[in-house]
Amino acid sequence: MKTVIRPARQTDKNDLVFLLKNISQFKPYELTVAQELIDEYLCQGTSSGYYILVALEADVLAGYICYGPTPLTESTWDIYWEAVSPTLQGKGIGRALIESAEANICAIGGHLILIETSSSPAYENTRKFYVSNGYQLASCIPDFYAPNDDRLTYCKKL
C-alpha cells in the first residue's frame, strides 16, 4: 500500500488530535502545544510559521509532521512534531514524512534542519529514527526538561 503525503486540511483535525492522544510519550501539556500549532496552521496556513503534512494509508490518517522556519535565522528550520500511529510504526511512514518535509524545506531554500527531543528512555526509538535518517547529535542541555532529562538537538544539513 502506498503512503500518500499531503498538506493537512481542516477535515484532518479530529484525526490529528486522536493520533496525538494515542502516542504514549506525549504528556498532556505537550498535547496542548501540539494542538495549538495544528490550530494555527489550519486557521492561517503557512503564514502561521508552521507547515503540517499528513500521511494517509488507505485514506486513513497514519501520521503527521509539523515544521517551520527557525526565527532569527536565514535558512534554518525546526521540525517541531512528528508522530505515526503506534500500530503503523516501522512501516516507512515516518521516513516518508520526514523526507517530504526535507524536500519542501530544501525547495523553499532551507539548508539546515534542527530537531529537539528528550534524552529519556521513552524516546530511545525516536533518537534512533533521527540518526537512521541522517541526523547527527549537535547539542545536549542537561536537565532541560526535568532532572536527568536532557534536551538533545539533532541536525541535518541539506
N, CA, C and O of each residue as an XYZ file, in Angstrom:
632
protein
N       0.834     -1.170      0.000
C       0.000      0.000      0.000
C       0.889      1.247      0.000
O       1.867      1.316      0.745
N       0.554      2.209     -0.818
C       1.353      3.419     -0.962
C       0.910      4.476      0.038
O      -0.282      4.742      0.193
N       1.886      5.076      0.715
C       1.614      6.176      1.627
C       1.432      7.449      0.817
O       2.263      7.774     -0.031
N       0.350      8.167      1.076
C       0.084      9.448      0.436
C       0.426     10.540      1.435
O      -0.065     10.531      2.564
N       1.271     11.486      1.020
C       1.646     12.619      1.859
C       1.032     13.871      1.242
O       1.175     14.113      0.043
N       0.353     14.662      2.060
C      -0.244     15.903      1.567
C      -0.331     16.902      2.720
O      -0.223     16.519      3.885
N      -0.528     18.192      2.392
C      -0.728     19.191      3.448
C      -1.986     18.872      4.256
O      -2.975     18.366      3.726
N      -1.922     19.179      5.545
C      -3.085     18.961      6.417
C      -4.234     19.868      5.999
O      -4.031     20.975      5.500
N      -5.444     19.368      6.216
C      -6.674     20.103      5.926
C      -7.505     20.206      7.207
O      -7.293     19.463      8.166
N      -8.437     21.127      7.199
C      -9.329     21.300      8.356
C     -10.023     19.987      8.712
O     -10.245     19.699      9.888
N     -10.362     19.200      7.709
C     -11.061     17.932      7.952
C     -10.183     16.890      8.642
O     -10.684     15.853      9.076
N      -8.874     17.154      8.748
C      -7.956     16.224      9.419
C      -7.867     16.462     10.918
O      -7.304     15.642     11.643
N      -8.418     17.575     11.392
C      -8.169     17.968     12.782
C      -8.516     16.876     13.799
O      -7.684     16.544     14.643
N      -9.705     16.322     13.736
C     -10.096     15.305     14.721
C      -9.169     14.094     14.673
O      -8.812     13.543     15.714
N      -8.783     13.685     13.483
C      -7.874     12.540     13.350
C      -6.487     12.875     13.891
O      -5.832     12.016     14.481
N      -6.033     14.115     13.698
C      -4.731     14.527     14.242
C      -4.757     14.501     15.766
O      -3.819     14.010     16.394
N      -5.812     15.019     16.358
C      -5.929     15.022     17.824
C      -5.987     13.588     18.344
O      -5.343     13.264     19.342
N      -6.745     12.739     17.683
C      -6.835     11.336     18.086
C      -5.458     10.664     18.015
O      -5.065      9.936     18.927
N      -4.738     10.919     16.928
C      -3.389     10.360     16.767
C      -2.497     10.782     17.926
O      -1.852      9.945     18.557
N      -2.460     12.077     18.202
C      -1.596     12.594     19.266
C      -1.926     11.974     20.618
O      -1.024     11.647     21.390
N      -3.187     11.816     20.901
C      -3.602     11.267     22.195
C      -3.229      9.799     22.340
O      -3.241      9.265     23.449
N      -2.898      9.140     21.230
C      -2.520      7.728     21.281
C      -1.012      7.510     21.275
O      -0.551      6.374     21.169
N      -0.243      8.584     21.388
C       1.216      8.474     21.487
C       1.570      8.569     22.968
O       1.452      9.634     23.575
N       2.001      7.459     23.541
C       2.184      7.385     24.996
C       3.269      8.323     25.530
O       3.203      8.726     26.691
N       4.267      8.681     24.714
C       5.347      9.540     25.183
C       4.893     10.972     25.442
O       5.504     11.670     26.250
N       3.841     11.420     24.778
C       3.427     12.811     24.888
C       2.678     13.049     26.197
O       1.729     12.339     26.530
N       3.129     14.060     26.924
C       2.485     14.456     28.167
C       1.307     15.373     27.838
O       1.267     15.961     26.757
N       0.351     15.499     28.753
C      -0.825     16.341     28.476
C      -0.470     17.762     28.052
O      -1.094     18.289     27.131
N       0.498     18.391     28.683
C       0.847     19.760     28.295
C       1.506     19.801     26.920
O       1.402     20.808     26.220
N       2.175     18.736     26.527
C       2.740     18.669     25.175
C       1.627     18.560     24.139
O       1.695     19.173     23.073
N       0.608     17.778     24.462
C      -0.535     17.642     23.555
C      -1.222     18.988     23.338
O      -1.670     19.298     22.234
N      -1.299     19.777     24.397
C      -1.906     21.107     24.283
C      -1.136     21.966     23.288
O      -1.733     22.633     22.442
N       0.186     21.947     23.391
C       1.016     22.747     22.479
C       0.889     22.227     21.049
O       0.732     23.014     20.116
N       0.956     20.928     20.874
C       0.832     20.351     19.524
C      -0.506     20.747     18.893
O      -0.561     21.089     17.712
N      -1.573     20.699     19.675
C      -2.887     21.071     19.152
C      -2.962     22.555     18.822
O      -3.630     22.940     17.863
N      -2.289     23.388     19.600
C      -2.262     24.824     19.296
C      -1.592     25.083     17.947
O      -2.057     25.917     17.169
N      -0.494     24.366     17.670
C       0.191     24.542     16.388
C      -0.674     24.062     15.235
O      -0.707     24.683     14.173
N      -1.363     22.972     15.443
C      -2.278     22.468     14.418
C      -3.360     23.505     14.140
O      -3.661     23.802     12.984
N      -3.943     24.055     15.200
C      -4.997     25.063     15.030
C      -4.476     26.295     14.289
O      -5.144     26.823     13.400
N      -3.275     26.747     14.663
C      -2.708     27.919     13.985
C      -2.519     27.650     12.497
O      -2.862     28.483     11.658
N      -1.967     26.470     12.176
C      -1.761     26.128     10.769
C      -3.091     26.024     10.028
O      -3.226     26.546      8.921
N      -4.076     25.352     10.630
C      -5.353     25.166      9.948
C      -6.097     26.488      9.755
O      -6.873     26.627      8.810
N      -5.868     27.449     10.635
C      -6.529     28.761     10.508
C      -5.780     29.711      9.580
O      -6.398     30.479      8.842
N      -4.438     29.657      9.617
C      -3.639     30.658      8.906
C      -2.770     30.096      7.791
O      -2.134     30.859      7.065
N      -2.732     28.790      7.644
C      -1.845     28.193      6.651
C      -0.389     28.454      7.014
O      -0.050     28.615      8.187
N       0.459     28.492      6.008
C       1.890     28.647      6.269
C       2.257     30.045      6.758
O       3.372     30.252      7.236
N       1.341     31.010      6.648
C       1.627     32.336      7.210
C       1.694     32.272      8.740
O       2.152     33.219      9.379
N       1.245     31.171      9.321
C       1.355     30.949     10.765
C       2.802     30.690     11.180
O       3.143     30.780     12.360
N       3.650     30.365     10.201
C       5.018     29.969     10.514
C       5.177     28.466     10.654
O       6.268     27.972     10.938
N       4.091     27.746     10.456
C       4.118     26.289     10.563
C       3.668     25.663      9.254
O       2.865     26.225      8.509
N       4.209     24.492      9.003
C       3.826     23.671      7.861
C       3.454     22.317      8.448
O       4.177     21.791      9.294
N       2.350     21.752      8.015
C       1.953     20.432      8.505
C       1.607     19.550      7.318
O       0.797     19.903      6.461
N       2.247     18.392      7.299
C       1.951     17.360      6.313
C       1.344     16.171      7.040
O       1.714     15.874      8.176
N       0.417     15.496      6.387
C      -0.148     14.272      6.938
C       0.177     13.112      6.014
O       0.367     13.283      4.810
N       0.235     11.936      6.603
C       0.438     10.692      5.855
C      -0.856      9.899      5.934
O      -1.438      9.726      7.005
N      -1.288      9.423      4.778
C      -2.507      8.618      4.709
C      -2.167      7.222      4.212
O      -1.386      7.046      3.277
N      -2.767      6.249      4.853
C      -2.686      4.849      4.434
C      -4.119      4.408      4.186
O      -4.927      4.385      5.114
N      -4.440      4.063      2.962
C      -5.811      3.653      2.605
C      -6.818      4.707      3.075
O      -7.861      4.376      3.639
N      -6.493      5.969      2.835
C      -7.355      7.108      3.187
C      -7.550      7.305      4.691
O      -8.455      8.032      5.100
N      -6.726      6.677      5.513
C      -6.785      6.842      6.962
C      -5.524      7.577      7.405
O      -4.417      7.223      6.999
N      -5.698      8.608      8.244
C      -4.553      9.373      8.722
C      -3.652      8.465      9.556
O      -4.076      7.910     10.570
N      -2.404      8.324      9.114
C      -1.457      7.426      9.760
C      -0.351      8.161     10.510
O       0.295      7.580     11.382
N      -0.127      9.441     10.177
C       0.929     10.195     10.835
C       0.933     11.630     10.358
O       0.206     12.005      9.438
N       1.771     12.425     11.007
C       1.911     13.822     10.594
C       3.266     14.359     11.016
O       3.948     13.784     11.865
N       3.641     15.480     10.402
C       4.860     16.183     10.753
C       4.560     17.677     10.713
O       3.880     18.166      9.811
N       5.076     18.388     11.700
C       4.906     19.838     11.797
C       6.297     20.458     11.838
O       7.141     20.057     12.640
N       6.527     21.430     10.975
C       7.845     22.067     10.902
C       7.688     23.523     10.504
O       6.622     23.949     10.061
N       8.752     24.271     10.666
C       8.697     25.672     10.277
C      10.057     26.320     10.336
O      10.994     25.766     10.910
N      10.169     27.509      9.736
C      11.436     28.225      9.751
C      11.792     28.660     11.174
O      10.922     29.071     11.943
N      13.059     28.567     11.508
C      13.527     28.973     12.825
C      13.625     30.497     12.873
O      14.327     31.098     12.061
N      12.928     31.121     13.818
C      13.006     32.584     13.907
C      14.455     33.073     14.038
O      15.297     32.418     14.652
N      14.716     34.226     13.451
C      16.003     34.919     13.524
C      17.129     34.211     12.782
O      18.303     34.479     13.039
N      16.785     33.310     11.864
C      17.796     32.653     11.039
C      17.450     32.874      9.576
O      16.315     33.212      9.238
N      18.446     32.680      8.708
C      18.218     32.855      7.277
C      17.628     31.621      6.612
O      16.747     31.741      5.761
N      18.098     30.443      6.986
C      17.618     29.253      6.277
C      17.662     27.993      7.145
O      17.850     26.884      6.644
N      17.485     28.182      8.442
C      17.397     27.057      9.362
C      15.932     26.793      9.664
O      15.139     27.722      9.821
N      15.587     25.530      9.743
C      14.211     25.109     10.010
C      14.182     24.166     11.194
O      15.154     23.459     11.460
N      13.069     24.157     11.901
C      12.831     23.230     13.010
C      11.758     22.232     12.614
O      10.770     22.585     11.969
N      11.959     20.995     13.002
C      10.873     20.018     12.981
C      10.366     19.972     14.411
O      11.073     19.562     15.331
N       9.113     20.407     14.574
C       8.541     20.539     15.908
C       7.893     19.255     16.406
O       8.048     18.890     17.571
N       7.177     18.580     15.539
C       6.448     17.377     15.926
C       6.447     16.391     14.769
O       6.349     16.770     13.602
N       6.557     15.143     15.113
C       6.319     14.077     14.150
C       5.738     12.913     14.918
O       6.254     12.530     15.968
N       4.676     12.357     14.398
C       4.033     11.227     15.064
C       3.452     10.290     14.018
O       2.933     10.717     12.987
N       3.555      9.007     14.312
C       2.956      7.965     13.477
C       2.142      7.074     14.402
O       2.568      6.757     15.512
N       0.984      6.680     13.938
C       0.125      5.800     14.725
C       0.936      4.619     15.250
O       1.653      3.978     14.480
N       0.836      4.316     16.550
C       1.622      3.212     17.111
C       1.457      1.891     16.366
O       2.404      1.108     16.292
N       0.280      1.630     15.816
C       0.049      0.370     15.108
C       0.688      0.344     13.723
O       0.764     -0.711     13.093
N       1.153      1.515     13.239
C       1.739      1.588     11.905
C       3.221      1.957     11.913
O       3.825      2.136     10.856
N       3.800      2.067     13.093
C       5.215      2.422     13.168
C       6.070      1.287     12.603
O       5.718      0.111     12.700
N       7.204      1.672     12.009
C       8.116      0.699     11.433
C       7.778      0.313     10.002
O       8.384     -0.612      9.460
N       6.834      0.991      9.381
C       6.407      0.670      8.017
C       6.850      1.725      6.993
O       6.413      1.697      5.843
N       7.725      2.660      7.419
C       8.242      3.661      6.491
C       7.447      4.951      6.430
O       7.788      5.851      5.663
N       6.395      5.054      7.227
C       5.562      6.253      7.196
C       6.321      7.449      7.755
O       6.280      8.532      7.172
N       7.005      7.269      8.863
C       7.797      8.352      9.447
C       8.880      8.823      8.499
O       9.117     10.023      8.361
N       9.537      7.878      7.846
C      10.575      8.229      6.870
C       9.974      9.009      5.694
O      10.564      9.985      5.232
N       8.809      8.581      5.216
C       8.159      9.293      4.113
C       7.801     10.719      4.530
O       7.941     11.648      3.734
N       7.342     10.900      5.761
C       7.003     12.235      6.249
C       8.240     13.124      6.352
O       8.230     14.267      5.894
N       9.296     12.600      6.949
C      10.480     13.434      7.142
C      11.146     13.750      5.803
O      11.655     14.855      5.613
N      11.149     12.800      4.882
C      11.718     13.071      3.555
C      10.891     14.111      2.803
O      11.450     14.947      2.092
N       9.576     14.068      2.951
C       8.717     15.072      2.306
C       8.965     16.451      2.902
O       9.060     17.439      2.174
N       9.070     16.517      4.215
C       9.358     17.796      4.871
C      10.721     18.330      4.424
O      10.858     19.518      4.129
N      11.717     17.463      4.373
C      13.055     17.893      3.928
C      13.022     18.418      2.496
O      13.657     19.426      2.188
N      12.294     17.745      1.630
C      12.193     18.196      0.234
C      11.517     19.560      0.158
O      11.943     20.423     -0.609
N      10.466     19.759      0.950
C       9.784     21.052      0.974
C      10.701     22.145      1.518
O      10.758     23.245      0.970
N      11.404     21.840      2.581
C      12.319     22.816      3.194
C      13.411     23.194      2.204
O      13.737     24.372      2.057
N      13.969     22.216      1.534
C      15.021     22.460      0.534
C      14.484     23.318     -0.608
O      15.165     24.240     -1.057
N      13.285     23.033     -1.078
C      12.689     23.782     -2.187
C      12.454     25.246     -1.819
O      12.470     26.117     -2.689
N      12.237     25.516     -0.536
C      11.998     26.878     -0.061
C      13.318     27.600      0.224
O      13.327     28.807      0.466
N      14.427     26.863      0.195
C      15.731     27.481      0.415
C      16.358     27.168      1.761
O      17.382     27.746      2.124
N      15.745     26.252      2.503
C      16.327     25.849      3.776
C      17.590     25.038      3.571
O      17.716     24.316      2.582
N      18.522     25.151      4.496
C      19.762     24.375      4.367
C      20.124     23.593      5.626
O      20.996     22.725      5.584
N      19.468     23.889      6.739
C      19.771     23.194      7.991
C      18.463     22.913      8.712
O      17.601     23.786      8.817
N      18.318     21.675      9.214
C      17.127     21.290      9.972
C      17.559     20.881     11.367
O      18.528     20.143     11.543
N      16.821     21.373     12.360
C      17.051     21.028     13.758
C      15.836     20.291     14.310
O      14.694     20.599     13.971
N      16.108     19.315     15.164
C      15.053     18.582     15.858
C      15.477     18.458     17.314
O      16.577     17.989     17.607
N      14.610     18.878     18.221
C      14.880     18.739     19.648
C      14.070     17.580     20.193
O      12.919     17.376     19.807
N      14.686     16.816     21.102
C      13.974     15.703     21.723
C      14.546     15.431     23.101
O      15.564     16.000     23.497
N      13.894     14.581     23.796
C      14.250     14.212     25.167
C      15.286     13.082     25.181
O      15.355     12.252     24.275
N      16.091     13.091     26.258
C      17.059     12.004     26.446
C      16.467     10.838     27.223
O      17.158      9.848     27.465
N      15.208     10.934     27.617
C      14.608      9.878     28.440
C      14.533      8.567     27.659
O      14.452      8.569     26.431
N      14.559      7.455     28.381
C      14.482      6.145     27.714
C      13.248      5.993     26.819
O      13.303      5.264     25.829
N      12.147      6.659     27.142
C      10.926      6.554     26.331
C      11.143      7.061     24.909
O      10.390      6.702     24.004
N      12.168      7.893     24.701
C      12.431      8.465     23.375
C      13.625      7.811     22.668
O      14.141      8.358     21.694
N      14.059      6.658     23.149
C      15.200      5.982     22.526
C      14.927      5.650     21.059
O      15.777      5.901     20.205
N      13.762      5.093     20.757
C      13.453      4.762     19.358
C      13.358      6.007     18.498
O      13.729      5.980     17.324
N      12.870      7.091     19.062
C      12.799      8.365     18.339
C      14.196      8.823     17.958
O      14.432      9.224     16.819
N      15.123      8.765     18.904
C      16.505      9.189     18.626
C      17.147      8.284     17.566
O      17.859      8.770     16.688
N      16.904      7.008     17.641
C      17.430      6.084     16.635
C      16.849      6.400     15.255
O      17.551      6.315     14.248
N      15.580      6.761     15.213
C      14.923      7.130     13.958
C      15.620      8.338     13.339
O      15.913      8.334     12.143
N      15.890      9.370     14.138
C      16.560     10.556     13.599
C      17.932     10.203     13.041
O      18.283     10.639     11.944
N      18.702      9.428     13.772
C      20.042      9.047     13.306
C      19.938      8.230     12.018
O      20.734      8.426     11.099
N      18.976      7.326     11.942
C      18.830      6.496     10.735
C      18.414      7.329      9.523
O      18.540      6.878      8.384
N      17.922      8.534      9.766
C      17.532      9.431      8.681
C      18.562     10.527      8.437
O      18.259     11.541      7.807
N      19.774     10.325      8.936
C      20.879     11.226      8.623
C      21.073     12.398      9.558
O      21.858     13.297      9.256
N      20.384     12.414     10.680
C      20.550     13.494     11.656
C      21.671     13.139     12.626
O      21.873     11.977     12.979
N      22.394     14.176     13.047
C      23.504     13.985     13.974
C      23.242     14.777     15.242
O      22.675     15.869     15.200
N      23.656     14.219     16.361
C      23.518     14.917     17.637
C      24.417     16.144     17.619
O      25.625     16.027     17.414
N      23.833     17.322     17.833
C      24.586     18.576     17.783
C      24.790     19.186     19.159
O      25.793     19.858     19.398
N      23.840     18.956     20.071
C      23.989     19.550     21.401
C      23.159     18.810     22.433
O      22.221     18.078     22.117
N      23.540     19.031     23.666
C      22.839     18.447     24.805
C      22.786     19.505     25.904
O      23.816     20.049     26.302
N      21.583     19.790     26.387
C      21.428     20.682     27.533
C      20.938     19.817     28.689
O      19.791     19.372     28.700
N      21.820     19.583     29.666
C      21.462     18.698     30.782
C      20.263     19.215     31.579
O      20.100     20.418     31.779
N      19.445     18.288     32.019
C      18.333     18.572     32.928
C      17.352     19.611     32.381
O      16.687     20.290     33.164
N      17.249     19.745     31.084
C      16.412     20.775     30.474
C      14.918     20.551     30.747
O      14.227     21.456     31.215
N      14.433     19.357     30.455
C      13.010     19.077     30.630
C      12.657     18.765     32.076
O      11.576     19.108     32.556
N      13.580     18.114     32.756
C      13.420     17.718     34.155
C      14.773     17.196     34.625
O      15.648     16.954     33.794
N      14.974     17.016     35.924
C      16.234     16.406     36.359
C      16.452     15.077     35.637
O      15.561     14.228     35.588
N      17.637     14.914     35.087
C      18.036     13.715     34.347
C      17.290     13.526     33.029
O      17.268     12.421     32.487
N      16.690     14.572     32.518
C      16.027     14.518     31.211
C      16.557     15.694     30.377
O      16.069     16.822     30.451
N      17.569     15.371     29.592
C      18.279     16.388     28.815
C      17.534     16.722     27.526
O      16.769     15.913     27.001
N      17.778     17.940     27.029
C      17.301     18.300     25.694
C      18.420     17.983     24.716
O      19.522     18.521     24.820
N      18.126     17.106     23.766
C      19.080     16.747     22.721
C      18.636     17.408     21.427
O      17.465     17.336     21.054
N      19.575     18.054     20.743
C      19.268     18.682     19.463
C      20.021     17.937     18.373
O      21.243     17.801     18.417
N      19.269     17.463     17.405
C      19.840     16.793     16.238
C      19.774     17.755     15.058
O      18.881     18.598     14.979
N      20.730     17.618     14.145
C      20.728     18.499     12.975
C      21.081     17.718     11.707
O      21.704     16.657     11.744
N      20.656     18.293     10.600
C      20.966     17.721      9.288
C      21.107     18.868      8.306
O      20.232     19.727      8.199
N      22.232     18.870      7.584
C      22.418     19.844      6.514
C      21.845     19.267      5.236
O      22.060     18.099      4.913
N      21.113     20.102      4.514
C      20.521     19.655      3.243
C      21.440     19.968      2.091
O      21.114     19.667      0.943
